[in-house]
Amino acid sequence: MQESKNVLEELLQARIPAEYTLASVLQREVLNEVFSRLDFITLQPHIILDAGCTVGDAAVMLKKRYPNARIIAADASPEMLKYAQQRDTHIEWLCASLTALPLPDHSVDLIMANGVLPWCDELQKLLQEWRRILRPNGLLMLTAWGPDTLRELHDLPLAFPQLMDMHTVGDLLVQAGFADPVLDTDYFTLTYQDQKKLWHELQVTGMIAGNTEVIQLEKIANHYALSYEVIFGHAWGPGANVAHPADQSGEVRIPLSHILRR
């Protein structure tokens, strides 16, 4: 676990705000897809958390979509927040660990977490914290990277963020006590003309770590192609007496009264 934590920290430390903004083309495309799914959600949130806000793309979009809502954008990186807070002074920028947020229980209506899970080494703790602050029947929307992400590079001596199967993410949500999780995957391909630009963007977005100077990729026609498997998911904060989070044995306890109501 310590080795995994060190790798994730190295990936996160490679993120430089200004360069991340230029390089995170796919991350913004994924975010646009998440927002298109919000069109089918009738929830009208009053308090919204952008968890792992990086340079603030989601927070700014949330403020435009829900202008009367209170938007809290949280990230553990002071550098990212310092860069992001220049974009909108009406957003509350919060420097905090996502596994220990200074927010009251059941205080948030909507949590947006775009690409956060792959860089967290305490996933159960993270999800339990989000469940704690999410109000009953509130909404969690998240994305993660599936196992086919950057499959063209998997045989190379590089470090990657956590790549998770869609079903694993669903199991984690259930174990944390979320209700009615829905997940699906989509596939994206990024093409590059310049291999140096490819390595640079992968590093500053935290997608890889390692020595790339000795690696030469095989060119396909006149470009290099990289695959991404993106997991899209949402789940609800359970109502009162719906379920208790999983204990250390992995069991999820569901009250008999809830089963009868079903």
N, C-alpha and C positions, 0 to 999 in steps of 0.2 A: 504493500500500500504506500509506503514511504517513497519507493522508487516511482510509482505512478504519480504521486503528489508532486514530486520534483519535476517530472516531465511536464505536467500540466502548468506548473508555475513558470517553467521556461517558455512554454508556448504563449502564456498570457503576457509575460514580460516583453515579448517581441512586438507587442502591439504599440505602435507610436500613433497618437491621435490623428495628426494631419495626414500621415501616409496611409493609415487605416481607412480614412475617409475616401481617399482616392482609389484604394485597392478593393474595397468591400462592395463590388458591383453585384456579386451573387447574393450577398447578405441582404442588400436592398431589394433585389428581385424577390427573394423569399418573403421578405417583409410585406411587399405589395400583395403577394398571394394570401398572406395571413389576413390582411385588411380586407381583401375581397370576400373572405369567408365571414367577416364581421357583418357583411350586408345581410346575412341570413339570421343574425342574432337579434332578438328583440330587446335584449337587456339594455337599459339606459343607466349606465353607471354614474355614480356621484364621486367616488374616489377610485382612482386607477393607479396601479403600480406598474411601471416599466422596470422589470427586474433584469439587471445586467444591461444597462442602457448604452454602454460604450459611448459613442459620439452623439447620441440623442436622436437618431433617426426616428425610432418608434415613438418617443415622447412627443416630438414635434408633430408627427402625424396624428397622434391621439388627441393632442390639443386642438387641432383643426377639426377633427371629427366630433369631439365632445367639448365644445368651447366653454361650457358651463361647469365642467367637471374639474375636480382637483387632481392634477397630475403629479405624481411623485416618481421621479426617475432615480433609481439607485444603482450604484456601481461601487466596487471595492477599489477602483483605481482613481486616485486623486487627479492624475494627469488627464484621464479621459473626461472626468467631470469638469475640470477647469476648461477644457476645450468645448465640451458640450454646452455648458451654461451660458456661453456667449450667444447661443442661437435663440433663446427664448427666456425672458426674465419672469414670465408668468408660470413657469414650471418649477416645482420644488426639487432641487438637485440634492441628493442624499448620498454621502460617502459612507458606506456600511457593508458589512459582510451579508451576503444574501441568506446565510444560514442563521443569522442572529439580527433580524431587522428591528429597529426601535419603533415598532408600530403596535398598536393595541390589538388584542384578539378580535377577530371577526370585524375588522374595520375597513376592508377593501372590497369593492364590488367586482373589479376586473384586474387580473394579473396578466401582463403580457411578458413572455419570456422567449425572445427570439434567439435561438442558438446558445442557450445558457448551459444546458445539461452536459454537453461534451467536455466542458472545462471545469466541472465540479467533481471532486473526489469523494464527496459525502452526499450522494444523491438522496438517500432516504431522509437524512437530516434536512436537506434542502427542501424536499417536497413536504415534509411535515411542518416546516416553518411556513411555507406558503399556505398550507391548509389551515394553520393556526390563524393567520391574519385574514384569510378569505371568509367573507360572511356566508351564512347559509344561503345556498342557491346562487352564490357568486360564481364567476367564470374564470377559469385558468386557460389561457391559450399559449401553446408552446411549439417550438420546433427543435429538432435535433438532427444529427447526421447519422444516416444508416450505414451498414457495413460495406456497401459498395462505393462509398465515398472515396475518391482518389484511388480507386482500385488499380490504376495504372502504375502507382508508386509503391504498392504494398510490399514488394520484394526488395525495396531499396532500404539502406540503413538510415531510416528517418523515423522521427517520433511524430505521432499523430494525436489529436484529441480523441476522447472516447467515442468509438463508433458502436452504436447500439441497434439491435433489432427492434422493430416496431413493437413486437409482442413483449419484449423486455420493458419498454417504456410503459406500456399498458399495465403490466404487472406491478411496476413500481407505483403507478398512480393508485391502483386498487389497494395495495399494501399501505399506502399513506392515508387511505380513507377517503379519497375523492370518489365522486359518484358519476356513473354513466360516462366513462371515458370513451372517446371516439378518435381513432387514429387511421391515417392513411399515408402513403408515400408517393412522392413524385420524383422524377429524374431530370437533372439538368446537366448540360455539357458546356464547359468553358473552353474556348479555343484561343491559342496564343500564336503569334508569329515569331516572337522573340523568347527564347528560353530563359534569358536572364530576367526578363520581366515576369515570367511565370514563377521563378523561384522567389523573386522579391515579393510578389503579391501574396504568395502562400505563406511566407514568413511573417510579413507585417500584419496579416489577418489572423495569425496564430494557428494556421492549419498544419504547419510542419515545423520541425526543428531538426537541425543537423547540418552537416557539412555538405553543401550541394556543389561545391566547386569541382569535385572530382566526378560528378555524375553527368553523363550525356544521354539525354533522352532520344529515342528514335522518332524522327519526324514523320508525320503522316501527310503525304502530299506536301503542301506548303505551310503546315501548321502543326501545333501540338494540341492534343485534346485531353481534357481531364473530366472525369465523371463525378457527379455528386448525387447521392441518394438522400433526399430530404424527407424527414418524418414530420408530418403535421398532426397536431393533436389538441384536443380540448377536453376538459372535464369540469365538473361542477362541484362547488362546495356543498356537502350534504346538508340537508335540513336537520332539525333537532332530532336526536335519538335515531339517526339513520344507521351509523356504523362507527365503530371505534377503529383507529389505525392498527395496523399489524403490530403484534408484540415481537419479542426477540425470536420466537419460534416461527414467525412468518404467517401466523394465523390472523385473519381478519374476522372480528366479531360483529355479527349483524343481529340486532334485537329481533325477537320473535314477533313483536308487534309490527315491525316493519315488513316482515315476510307476509304476515296476514294482510296488511294493507295492499301489498302488491297483488 
